[in-house]
Amino acid sequence: MGTLENRLQGKVVVITGGTSGIGLAAAARVLEEGGTVVVTGRDSGRGADALAELDSGRAHFAQHDVTSRESWRVLLDQVAERHGRVDGLVNNAGRSATAAPFEQESQEAWEGILATNLSGVFHGMQAVIPVMREAGGGSIVNVSSAGGLVGLPLTATYAATKWGLRGLTRVAALELAHRGIRVNSVHPGMVYTPMTVESAGVVEGEGNYPPAPVGRVAGAGEIAGAITYLLSDDASYTTGAEIAVDGGWTAGISPRALLGDELAAALLG
């Protein structure tokens, strides 16, 4: 097993939606651990900003639309030409929930979120598998959600895509294990990112998220740690797994949320 400084040494990792939030944090961790990273996104301006923040000759940006099979083909051709291989793929690009009751969810929202969150991952996995198979193996990490482990009201389309990722992940893990390709999913709880600030008004700090037993939202770097573990050879015996990084949210109801702060403190200390 490698040390934190070198366990991704020599590995080439592609991260979709890598210009901000969890994707950007994961890219930084890949670099810290010795790897080369290709971050993708639709906006070249945000790509330039991400590269400036990463500040490494081993970080590259590719303009890319995850919903397009042709864009996936072009991306992987570019990465193969430049780096000769793809060792890891992090399917991180996604759209957030629309916060609408089930019966009011629009067809536009259904089709748009499905195209990015589920079909985009499907296209990416199909595109990268032959590349990894030829190289003798690799690691695919699908970023799902804690909302793909439990029912979450007002997220019908989003939940369908995140639960769907579990199925794609497990089937691919079963089919590809003998090829040396590992496929796992990470399920973040509430995370402080530009997207969650804009869509849900998420606030950092202790005590700002009572639904999670730890009482706070995650930082993007805390999710990145799980992602880079799965990319590394430290996870060589891990495939088909679902790793919740959610502050205990899916374990059950937080004592503070169930009992209130004062009673929880009196009973639990």
Number of C-alpha atoms within 10 A of each C-alpha: 10 12 11 16 14 17 21 27 18 12 22 24 28 28 26 28 24 28 28 20 21 27 27 25 21 27 32 23 23 32 23 16 21 19 23 26 27 22 27 28 21 15 14 15 11 16 22 15 13 22 20 11 12 19 13 13 10 15 21 19 20 22 16 20 20 28 20 15 17 13 16 21 14 13 22 19 15 13 18 14 10 9 13 13 19 24 24 27 25 29 26 26 23 22 16 15 16 17 16 15 12 12 8 10 16 14 10 9 16 16 12 15 22 22 20 21 29 26 21 23 27 19 20 25 22 13 17 20 21 12 19 21 15 11 16 13 20 29 27 29 27 27 26 31 26 24 22 22 16 12 13 12 12 17 19 20 25 27 24 18 27 24 20 17 25 24 13 19 25 18 13 21 23 14 12 18 16 12 16 16 24 28 30 27 28 26 23 26 22 24 24 22 18 14 15 15 13 9 13 14 10 17 16 15 12 11 15 13 19 20 22 25 20 17 19 21 24 22 17 20 20 16 24 24 15 19 27 24 17 27 26 24 16 15 14 16 9 16 23 20 17 22 18 22 22 24 20 17 22 19 11 11 15 20 18 20 15 13 13 12 12 11 13 15 12 8 9 9 7
